[in-house]
Amino acid sequence: MSLRHAVLGLLAASPASGYDLMKTFDLSLAHVWPATQSQVYGELNKLTAADLIEVASHGPRGRKEYAITKAGMAELHHWLTEVEPVGPQRHDGLLRVFFLGALTPLEARTYLLQQAERSARAHADYRALADAGDWEGETLAVYGRIALEFGLRQTAMVEEWANWAAAEITSDQARRSREATGATAGEQDPEHEPEHEPEQEQEPEQIKARIQEYGTEVEQPRVRERARKRQR
């Protein structure tokens, strides 16, 4: 997708000024294809020069209202039906997940929980937009609501996944993997500290023999003491 086709799509729904288009971008397209005011107005000039849109009317203080032309509709139709969408996008956040093994388990879990929090905030923003918007009537509103539903479902999924992934960091499988490949220098997994068997006093063979000879546990302390005195 390009800014050019976003502007054409909005003007195909209804004529609008640059100010109107910016309001629509901020309210509806900010999470899909954000754009600044200078970018939108610059694109309007380019589209006008290419005869894909035209100035439909002039208003006070130099306000211009733009409308899409037949050539612009043809370009929009061509883009929608014949141009393949861009392939899988690069995902910086997901790329980092591949290399979380370079961190301590605590650092890796912190990163994933932060991703969950970001997704939860984005989901709340989408929900507020869905609740505040008027999704009845216009064609753009109908399909805008469908696109918004994608954002709601995606952010909910990412939050659930990130919380699951954070829990996986402390799973037995992850612990065994760290033990097999060698822990990061200075790393100690606080949730799986090595267990040490309590050290027991090693009995001299003579003491063990005396204990077996006398048999009862009650007599064992006196047997040990007599055996030590004899060794001296």
Secondary structure by P-SEA (a helix, b strand, c coil): ccaaaaaaaaaaaccccaaaaaaaaaccccccccccaaaaaaaaaaaaaacccccccccccbbbbbbbcaaaaaaaaaaacccccccccccaaaaaaaccccccaaaaaaaaaaaaaaaaaaaaaaaaaaaaccccccaaaaaaaaaaaaaaaaaaaaaaaaaaaaaacccaaaaaaaaaacccccccccccccccccccccccaaaaaaaaaaccccaaaaaaaaaaaaac
